[in-house]
């Protein structure tokens, strides 16, 4: 319930870019045919991750997005060169987000802001991306074979198996936290696993975890500057 009202709001859980179904979650996938072909009877919506227009502002309870955000272009026109966010003192926002238009009309920050738009205040975003710092270290490991290095390279740039399977940006933890902060998220916490789906969030390469998993909350700032976080009893997180 919100605002002390008598009527409970519906629980809306979005699995963006996903294939694996779970009770209560709606898959949002631009490649809807592939998602529908994954089996099961869950709901599948053919929507790009940057356009959740069927959902009203502050209507969604939680969003799960595993290894999908890196498919967005990184550049955007909308930026604030005086911004100081995250541990980098704004380096990510000032350099990357001010580098020009992506040419596609959407970008990492606009995607995150769209997700923030539909989330209720205090709603949870479970976002995971390939950890560029880890992958770079693996690629430079002299013990890897040529085949292994190609595999690491594909994790960085995308498998390129179809028109959706290309990466437009790479993230380390600092960059992702900065982007989330710019988009209006707070209470950012890194997790080893989300425990929700069996997917790339748990991926290992040669025994090394390669996924950067962050839980973020949609900020709602009270007058005294503290964030208002709603209970998340409907979500089980490991």
N, C-alpha and C positions, 0 to 999 in steps of 0.2 A: 504494500500500500504506500501511497505517497501523500504528503501533505495532511495526514491525519484523516483522510476521507474514508467513507464507508465502503466504497467500491474498489475492489482489487483490480489493478491493471493487468492485462494479459501478459504472459511471459513470451517474449519474442527473442529467439536465439538464432543468429545468422552464422552460417559456416561459409565464409567467402572463399571462392576458388577451390572448394573442396570436392572430393569425390566420395569419400566414406560417409555413410549415413549413420545417424544416431538419433534415437527417439527424442523428439522435441526440437530438433535443430532443422532449420531450413537451409538447404544448399543454395548459394548464390554463385553462379558460374557462367561466364560468358560462353564457354564451350558446353552449352547445356546438354547437347547430345551425348558427350562423353560422360557427364555427370549422371544423366538419366540411365546410361548404360551400365553404371556401376552396380546396379541391383538394389533391391529393397523397394519400399513403398513410400519413402519420405518425400517431402516437397522439394522441388527443384525449380529455381527461378533463373531464366536466361537474362542475366544482367551483368554489365561490366562492373568491376569493383569501384570505379570512380563515380558511378551514377546509381544511387539507391533511391531515386525519386518516388518509387511506389510507397516508400516509408515516410511517415510524417516526422517532423522534428520531435526529438526526445520520445520516440515510440519504441525503441529497441532496448531489450534488457542487456544483452551481451553479444559481442562479435568475436568470432574466432577466425584468424587468417594465418594459415601456415604456408610459408614460402610462396607468397603471392605478391607482397608489397614490392619486392625487388624487380617485378616485371613493369613497374611504373617508370616513366622517364623522371630524371632527377631535377631538371631545371624548371624554373617558374619565373614569371614576370613579377608576381606579387611577392615583395620582400621588404624587410626593414633593415637597412644597413646599420642602424643603431642598436639592433637587438643584441642582448647579451643573455644567452641561454646556455644551460648545461655547463659542463666542466671546461668546455673549449673557449668560453668567453664569446660565443657567437660565431666561431670560425666556420662551422658547418652552414649556418644560415647566411652569413655574409658572403661566403665564397660560392657555395654550391647553389643555394636558392636564389641568388642574385645574378646567375650567370647567363640568363636569357630565357626566352620562351622555348619550351620543349618542341613546339611546332605541332603538338597534338592536342593542345587545349587543356591538358590535365597533367598532373605531376604528383610526386610523392606527397607533398604537403597538401595539395588539393584533395587527394584520396583520403588522407588522414582526417582532414577537416570535414569531409563528407561523412566519414564514419562517426566522427565526433558529433555531427549535426543530428544524426538519427539516434544516438545513444541517450538514454535517460541520464540525468545527473547522477553520478556515482556508478554508472554502468561500467562493466568491465570489458576491456579489449585484450584479447589474447593474441599477440602478434609474434610471429617467428619468421626469421629470415636466415639465409646462409651467413655465417660469421666470416666476413672477408679477411679479418686478421688471422683467424685460424687457417683458412684455406690458403692464404698467401704463405704462411709458414709451412704448410704441408707441401705446397708446390716447390718450395725452395729446399725441401729435404732431399739431400743427395742420395739417400738410400732408396728413394722411390724409383720404380721402373718408368720407362717412357709411357707405357700403357696407363700406369697409375697417374702420371702427371696429366695425361689427356683427360682422365676421369675427373681430376680436380679442376682442370680448366673448364670442363663442362658444367661443374657445379657453380663456378663463378659466372659464366656467361649464359648459362641455360642450355638445356639439352637440344633445343632447336629442332624438336620433333614435329612441331606444327607452328602456325603463325602466332600462337600465344606464348610459346615456350622460349622466349628471349628475355634476358635480364637487362634492365635499363639503368640499374644502380647497384652499388655494393655498400654494405653497412658493416661498421664495427659497432661496438656497444655505445660509444660516445656519440656517433653520428645518429644512431637510431633514437637514443634518448633525447637528443636535441630536436630532431624532427617531431617526435611525439609532443614535446613541450611546446613547440611553436604552434602545433595544431590544437592545443588546449587540453592536453592530458596531464595527469599528475599521479602521485603515488606509484611511481615506476619501480618495478621490482623484477629482477632477473630470476628465472626459474630453470632448473635442470630439465624439468618435464612439466607439461600441463596435466597429463593424465586423462585427457579427454578423447583423443583420437590416436590411432596407431599410424603415424605418418612421419614426415621428415623432421618433426620436432625432436624425435628420438634418434635421429640418424647418427651413425658412427662411420668413420673411415679410418681403417687401420687402427681401430680402437679409440679414435679421437672424436669426441662430440663436435659436430660441425654446425649445429644450429644455435642461433642466438634467440632465446625465448624471453619475451618481456610481457608481464601483466601490467596494464595501465588502466587508470580510472578516468572517466569523463569528469572533468573538474566542475564543481559548482561552488563558487566562493561566497561565503557568508560575509557579513559586514566586517567581522573582525579578522578576515583573511584566512580562515581555516576552511579546509575542504569538507564537504558534506558527502560522506560515502554511505550508500544504501547497503543493506545486508545482501549477501549473495548465497543464500541457503540453497538455491536451486542449482548452483554450480558446485561440482566436486573437483577440487584441484589437488593434485598430489604434491 
